[in-house]
Amino acid sequence: MVAQKGKDLLLKIFEGTAYETVAGPFQASALEYSGQYNGEVMFELALESAGVISFEAL
């Protein structure tokens, strides 16, 4: 999974009560998911940076 050529990958992460945004040229190097209980799903994503990234709390 790779962002479109010339485009940055934009991730919005919900942390507690607010969203945080991370943007940059990333390549997904691993994606794992598992089902726990009662339809709950947990994801783990490993990204490799290919350049400068930015971070912004919203």
C-alpha positions in Angstrom: 0.0 0.0 0.0 1.6 3.2 -1.2 0.3 6.8 -1.5 -0.3 8.0 -5.0 2.9 9.1 -6.7 3.7 12.7 -5.8 1.1 12.7 -3.0 1.4 12.6 0.8 -0.5 10.1 2.9 -2.7 11.9 5.4 -3.7 10.1 8.6 -6.3 11.4 11.0 -6.1 9.7 14.4 -8.6 10.1 17.2 -6.8 10.4 20.5 -9.0 10.8 23.6 -11.2 13.8 22.8 -9.5 15.3 19.7 -8.2 14.3 16.3 -4.5 14.5 15.4 -3.3 14.7 11.8 0.0 13.3 10.5 1.0 14.0 6.9 4.0 13.0 4.8 5.3 10.6 2.1 4.8 7.2 3.8 4.9 3.6 2.7 2.9 1.1 4.7 5.4 -1.7 5.6 3.0 -3.8 7.7 -0.7 -4.1 8.4 -2.1 -6.5 11.0 -5.7 -6.8 12.3 -7.5 -9.0 14.7 -11.0 -9.5 16.0 -11.4 -9.5 19.8 -14.8 -9.7 21.2 -18.4 -8.8 20.1 -17.4 -7.4 16.7 -14.5 -5.3 17.9 -11.5 -5.0 15.6 -8.0 -3.9 16.3 -5.6 -2.6 13.7 -1.8 -2.1 13.8 -0.1 -0.2 11.0 3.6 0.3 10.5 4.7 3.1 8.3 8.0 4.0 6.8 8.7 7.7 6.1 10.2 8.7 2.8 10.8 12.3 3.7 9.7 15.2 5.9 6.5 14.7 7.9 4.2 17.2 9.6 2.0 16.8 12.7 -1.0 18.9 13.7 -3.3 18.6 16.7 -6.9 19.6 15.8 
